[in-house]
Amino acid sequence: MKKNNTRNTIIGLVLLAVAVLVIFLLAINTPDKEADKVKITPATKQLSKNYDTAYPSTPRTVLTEYAEITKCFYDTETTEGQIKDLAEQMRRLFDDELVANQSFDDFYNSLRSEVAVFRDKNKIVSSYSVSSSTDVKYDTNEYGSMATLYLSLNVRENGVIDTIKEQFVLRQDDEGHWKIVGWVLAGDGE
């Protein structure tokens, strides 16, 4: 009987020692959750997208990507470096002819100036809306397959929201990707 008690005590102590060791190893190998947190911002989310492998499939989704990048430009959390990277990302949505009309440096410098004005006035793009799929107008002409649709940006300044409505024209390239050819301000009756 004494042998059984001694054996049970030894087994109990060994199990207790293993449990303590496991708890200790887990405690020292558990990463510090606060130190390892990476803040996901709208800009980092947009910059993680790879248009080479996952290009938006419709004119509407291309314009949605354009609008999301535009929102990031005016977000106060977006850094100067991210604005430059986002500008490069946005130009991937542009038709080759549009890209050829303005160097990246000119595009970026103009964008930086506009962002500075927005930030000085505490303006942000609070939301947007893109034409519904049924409102996209398709056409084929000597320039190729074209699509026309609208983007409305809601810009908030000091609690007041102003809506900017723009008409976009997109063209399908040789790979079947819809690319932005250009845009103009649209009237209220459009």
N, C-alpha and C positions, 0 to 999 in steps of 0.2 A: 504494500500500500504506500509506503514511504517513497518507493522507487517511482510509482505513478505520479505522486504529487511533485516530486523533483523534476521528472520528465515534463509534466504539464507546465510547471513553472518556467522551465528552460524554453520550451516551445512558445509560451506566452511572451517571455522577454525577447526572444528572437523576432517574433511577429511585431512586437511593439517597436523594436529597434529598426526593423525594415520600414514600418509605417512612418516613423520619425524621419528616416533617411529619405524616403520618397517625398514627404512633405517639404523637407529642406531643399531637395533638388528642384522641386517644382517652384518653390519660392524664389530661388536664385536664378532660375532660367525663364521665369515669366517676364516678358518685356514690359518696360515701364510704359503704360498706356498713354500717359500724358506726353512723354518725350517722343513717342513714335507716331503721334497723330499728325497727319498731313492734312492741312486744310484744303478741302476741295472747294474752289470758287468757280463761278461761271466761266471765268477765263481759263482756268486750268482744265476744266471739263471740255471746253471748245478746242483747246490746244492739244488735247489727247486724241482728237479725231484724226484719222488718216484718210484723206480723200483719194489717195492713190489706190487703196484697197476697198474702201467703202464710200464711194461717191454717192451723193443723194440721187435718187432714181427718177424724180419727177420735177417739173418746174416749180411746183409748190414747195417741195422739200428743199430745193436749192434756195428758194427765197426765205424759207424758214431758217436755214443755216446762216444766210446773210443777216437776217434780223437778229439772231442770237449773238453773232459776232458784233453787230452794231451795238447791242445792249452792253456787251462787255467793254467796248471802247469807253463808254461813259460811266461805267461803274467805278466808284471811288476806290475800290479794292484792287483794281487792275493796275499793275505796275507799268512803268515806261517800257521795260523790256517785253512785257506781255503784249503791250499795244503794238509794238513792232512785229512780234511773232503773229499776232492776230491779223495784222495788215497783210502779211504774207499768206496766211491761211485764207483770207477773204479773196485775194487775187487769184487763188486756185479756182474760185467759182466764176471768174470772169472769162469771157470769150477772148480768144487770142487777139482779135482786132482791138478790143477795149484795152487789153494789157499793153499793146503796142502803142497806143495813143498817149500813154503817160508812163514815165519811168517810175520804178519803185520809189526812188528817193523823193520825187515830186509828189507822188501819192501819199507817202508817209509824212512828209513835212506838212502838207495841206491837212492831213488827218490830225496831226499833233496840234496844229493851230486851232482847229475846230474843237478838239477835246479840251484844250486849255480854256477856250471861251465858255464851253459848257460847264467846266468845273468852277470857273470864276463866278458864274451866275448860279451855281448849285443846281444845275439842270441835269436830269437823268432821263433815260428812256425807261419808263416804268413798265410798259407792255407794248405789244404789237399784235396786229392781226393780218393774216395773209388771205387773199381771195380763196374761196372754197374751190374744191376740185371742179365743180360744175361751172364755175365762173371763169375758168381759164380758157382763153380764146386761142385756138390752134390754127395755123395757116402754113401752107407750103408755097414758096415762091422761088425766084432765082437765087435767093440767099440761103435757101434750105428750109428745114422744118423750124418754124418759129412758134413761140408761145408768148401771150401777153397776159399779165395779171397785175394785181395791186397789192401794195404793202402799206398799212397804216401804222405809223409809230406814234405812241402816246408819250409825249415829253412833259415831265412834271418839273415845274419851277415854283418854289415857294407855295406849294399846295395847290397850284393851278395847273390843270392839264390842258395841253394844246396838242392837237392831232395833226400830224404831217402825213398826207397821203401822196404816194408816189406810184407811177405806172412803170412797170418793168417789162422789157422785151428780152427774151431768152432764145437762144438758137441751139439746136442739137448738133454736136460735133461728130466727127467721124467714128468716135467710140460709142456714140449714143448718149453721151452726157449732155445735159442741158446746162448751158453756160450763159451768164448775164452779158448781154450785148450793150445795154444801157438803160437809163431811166430818166424820167422827168417828173416834176411836180404835177399832180393831177388836181383838177378842179373838183369842187364839192359835188357837182352833178355827174361825175364819172362813175 
